[in-house]
């Protein structure tokens, strides 16, 4: 097969059959220079510490087995609104995924009525995750020096 690459990036062949063979090969396994490289997944050891934003969330929720209202969580974390706690939740769940935990294995979210009859969202750590923290199985998580608790 005699193919020639022209300066403008097109390919020239002597026969139509050669051009078809080239096109077929390029679609079936030949490297495409315009294709993005696949994401390289980090290899994380078991001792990867939990991110700081997730540590703050855990330190806040740990002493409250029944959970906290998300607006209270946002205020305690110094955030402007309850929606802003998503970054801390994402940080925790991303760490969890790297350690084979789903979001539901780490956090629970429920709704309950507050004193004035409004439905509010409540966030809590799951019992199993609380147990792991107590047993020291969460790398880098130290509750005795929590900056959020006085």
C-alpha positions as a LaTeX table, in Angstrom:
\begin{tabular}{lrrr}
\hline
Residue & $x$ (\AA) & $y$ (\AA) & $z$ (\AA) \\
\hline
Unk1 & 0.00 & 0.00 & 0.00 \\
Unk2 & 1.50 & 3.35 & $-0.97$ \\
Unk3 & $-0.04$ & 6.16 & 1.02 \\
Unk4 & 1.15 & 9.71 & 1.13 \\
Unk5 & 0.31 & 12.22 & 3.85 \\
Unk6 & $-0.13$ & 15.70 & 2.39 \\
Unk7 & 0.88 & 18.84 & 4.33 \\
Unk8 & $-2.78$ & 19.75 & 4.87 \\
Unk9 & $-3.34$ & 16.44 & 6.73 \\
Unk10 & $-5.16$ & 14.54 & 4.00 \\
Unk11 & $-4.08$ & 11.12 & 2.80 \\
Unk12 & $-3.42$ & 10.31 & $-0.84$ \\
Unk13 & $-3.38$ & 6.77 & $-2.26$ \\
Unk14 & $-2.63$ & 5.27 & $-5.70$ \\
Unk15 & $-5.89$ & 3.29 & $-5.86$ \\
Unk16 & $-9.34$ & 3.68 & $-4.30$ \\
Unk17 & $-8.95$ & 0.22 & $-2.74$ \\
Unk18 & $-5.83$ & 1.32 & $-0.87$ \\
Unk19 & $-7.66$ & 4.40 & 0.42 \\
Unk20 & $-10.61$ & 2.29 & 1.60 \\
Unk21 & $-8.23$ & $-0.15$ & 3.32 \\
Unk22 & $-6.50$ & 2.77 & 5.06 \\
Unk23 & $-9.83$ & 4.26 & 6.20 \\
Unk24 & $-11.01$ & 0.89 & 7.46 \\
Unk25 & $-7.76$ & 0.35 & 9.41 \\
Unk26 & $-7.89$ & 3.83 & 10.94 \\
Unk27 & $-11.41$ & 3.21 & 12.23 \\
Unk28 & $-10.60$ & $-0.20$ & 13.67 \\
Unk29 & $-7.70$ & 0.12 & 16.01 \\
Unk30 & $-5.26$ & 2.53 & 14.48 \\
Unk31 & $-4.45$ & 5.35 & 16.89 \\
Unk32 & $-6.37$ & 8.57 & 16.37 \\
Unk33 & $-4.19$ & 11.60 & 17.11 \\
Unk34 & $-7.27$ & 13.73 & 17.91 \\
Unk35 & $-8.64$ & 11.33 & 20.51 \\
Unk36 & $-8.13$ & 12.27 & 24.16 \\
Unk37 & $-5.90$ & 10.06 & 26.22 \\
Unk38 & $-7.78$ & 7.85 & 28.70 \\
Unk39 & $-7.91$ & 9.06 & 32.29 \\
Unk40 & $-5.26$ & 7.53 & 34.45 \\
Unk41 & $-6.67$ & 6.37 & 37.72 \\
Unk42 & $-4.59$ & 7.08 & 40.76 \\
Unk43 & $-3.55$ & 4.11 & 42.80 \\
Unk44 & $-4.44$ & 4.99 & 46.35 \\
Unk45 & $-3.14$ & 3.17 & 49.35 \\
Unk46 & $-5.36$ & 2.17 & 52.25 \\
Unk47 & $-3.82$ & 4.93 & 54.34 \\
Unk48 & $-5.00$ & 7.83 & 52.18 \\
Unk49 & $-6.19$ & 10.47 & 54.66 \\
Unk50 & $-9.70$ & 11.78 & 54.38 \\
Unk51 & $-9.84$ & 15.30 & 52.82 \\
Unk52 & $-10.01$ & 18.28 & 55.17 \\
Unk53 & $-13.48$ & 19.44 & 54.05 \\
Unk54 & $-14.82$ & 15.93 & 54.63 \\
Unk55 & $-13.11$ & 15.83 & 58.05 \\
Unk56 & $-14.92$ & 19.01 & 59.08 \\
Unk57 & $-18.26$ & 17.53 & 58.00 \\
Unk58 & $-17.58$ & 14.29 & 59.88 \\
Unk59 & $-16.43$ & 16.14 & 63.02 \\
Unk60 & $-19.66$ & 18.11 & 62.97 \\
Unk61 & $-21.98$ & 15.14 & 62.38 \\
Unk62 & $-20.22$ & 12.55 & 64.55 \\
Unk63 & $-21.52$ & 13.77 & 67.96 \\
Unk64 & $-25.08$ & 13.91 & 66.55 \\
Unk65 & $-26.28$ & 10.31 & 65.96 \\
Unk66 & $-29.72$ & 11.53 & 64.80 \\
Unk67 & $-28.13$ & 14.04 & 62.44 \\
Unk68 & $-28.29$ & 17.77 & 61.93 \\
Unk69 & $-30.50$ & 19.98 & 59.80 \\
Unk70 & $-28.56$ & 20.91 & 56.66 \\
Unk71 & $-29.00$ & 24.65 & 57.30 \\
Unk72 & $-27.31$ & 24.15 & 60.70 \\
Unk73 & $-24.52$ & 22.16 & 59.04 \\
Unk74 & $-23.98$ & 25.01 & 56.54 \\
Unk75 & $-23.85$ & 27.61 & 59.32 \\
Unk76 & $-21.39$ & 25.55 & 61.39 \\
Unk77 & $-19.13$ & 25.11 & 58.35 \\
Unk78 & $-19.27$ & 28.85 & 57.64 \\
Unk79 & $-21.17$ & 28.45 & 54.38 \\
Unk80 & $-23.77$ & 30.83 & 52.99 \\
Unk81 & $-26.56$ & 28.33 & 52.30 \\
Unk82 & $-27.39$ & 24.63 & 52.76 \\
Unk83 & $-26.70$ & 23.89 & 49.08 \\
Unk84 & $-23.07$ & 24.88 & 49.66 \\
Unk85 & $-22.39$ & 21.76 & 51.76 \\
Unk86 & $-22.30$ & 19.78 & 48.53 \\
Unk87 & $-18.54$ & 20.30 & 48.22 \\
Unk88 & $-17.91$ & 18.66 & 51.59 \\
Unk89 & $-20.29$ & 15.82 & 50.74 \\
Unk90 & $-18.62$ & 15.33 & 47.35 \\
Unk91 & $-15.21$ & 15.30 & 49.00 \\
Unk92 & $-16.36$ & 12.59 & 51.42 \\
Unk93 & $-18.07$ & 10.46 & 48.79 \\
Unk94 & $-15.08$ & 10.71 & 46.40 \\
Unk95 & $-12.81$ & 9.48 & 49.20 \\
Unk96 & $-15.37$ & 6.75 & 49.90 \\
Unk97 & $-15.45$ & 5.60 & 46.26 \\
Unk98 & $-11.67$ & 5.18 & 46.32 \\
Unk99 & $-12.12$ & 2.94 & 49.36 \\
Unk100 & $-15.09$ & 0.97 & 47.97 \\
Unk101 & $-17.88$ & 2.78 & 49.85 \\
Unk102 & $-21.03$ & 4.18 & 48.34 \\
Unk103 & $-22.53$ & 7.47 & 49.46 \\
Unk104 & $-25.33$ & 5.57 & 51.21 \\
Unk105 & $-22.76$ & 3.65 & 53.25 \\
Unk106 & $-21.34$ & 6.92 & 54.58 \\
Unk107 & $-24.24$ & 9.38 & 54.90 \\
Unk108 & $-27.98$ & 9.36 & 55.36 \\
Unk109 & $-30.31$ & 12.15 & 54.32 \\
Unk110 & $-33.86$ & 12.25 & 55.59 \\
Unk111 & $-36.61$ & 14.79 & 56.05 \\
Unk112 & $-38.43$ & 15.67 & 59.22 \\
Unk113 & $-40.74$ & 18.36 & 60.44 \\
Unk114 & $-39.17$ & 21.16 & 62.47 \\
Unk115 & $-40.90$ & 22.95 & 65.34 \\
Unk116 & $-42.83$ & 25.30 & 63.05 \\
Unk117 & $-44.20$ & 22.56 & 60.81 \\
Unk118 & $-41.77$ & 22.98 & 57.91 \\
Unk119 & $-40.09$ & 19.98 & 56.33 \\
Unk120 & $-36.31$ & 20.17 & 56.75 \\
Unk121 & $-33.51$ & 17.97 & 55.44 \\
Unk122 & $-31.43$ & 16.13 & 58.02 \\
Unk123 & $-27.98$ & 14.70 & 57.36 \\
Unk124 & $-26.24$ & 12.08 & 59.51 \\
Unk125 & $-23.40$ & 9.60 & 59.38 \\
Unk126 & $-24.45$ & 5.96 & 59.02 \\
Unk127 & $-24.01$ & 3.70 & 62.04 \\
Unk128 & $-21.40$ & 1.56 & 60.28 \\
Unk129 & $-19.34$ & 4.59 & 59.28 \\
Unk130 & $-19.60$ & 5.98 & 62.84 \\
Unk131 & $-18.34$ & 2.63 & 64.12 \\
Unk132 & $-15.39$ & 2.71 & 61.69 \\
Unk133 & $-14.47$ & 6.19 & 62.91 \\
Unk134 & $-14.67$ & 5.10 & 66.57 \\
Unk135 & $-12.41$ & 2.13 & 65.83 \\
Unk136 & $-9.87$ & 4.38 & 64.09 \\
Unk137 & $-10.37$ & 2.77 & 60.67 \\
Unk138 & $-10.71$ & 6.10 & 58.85 \\
Unk139 & $-7.18$ & 7.33 & 58.03 \\
Unk140 & $-6.43$ & 10.84 & 59.18 \\
Unk141 & $-9.70$ & 11.33 & 61.06 \\
Unk142 & $-9.10$ & 12.57 & 64.60 \\
Unk143 & $-12.19$ & 13.70 & 66.49 \\
Unk144 & $-10.60$ & 14.84 & 69.74 \\
Unk145 & $-9.19$ & 18.00 & 68.12 \\
Unk146 & $-12.21$ & 19.08 & 66.10 \\
Unk147 & $-12.08$ & 22.80 & 65.29 \\
Unk148 & $-15.89$ & 22.98 & 65.11 \\
Unk149 & $-16.66$ & 21.76 & 68.60 \\
Unk150 & $-15.93$ & 23.83 & 71.68 \\
\hline
\end{tabular}
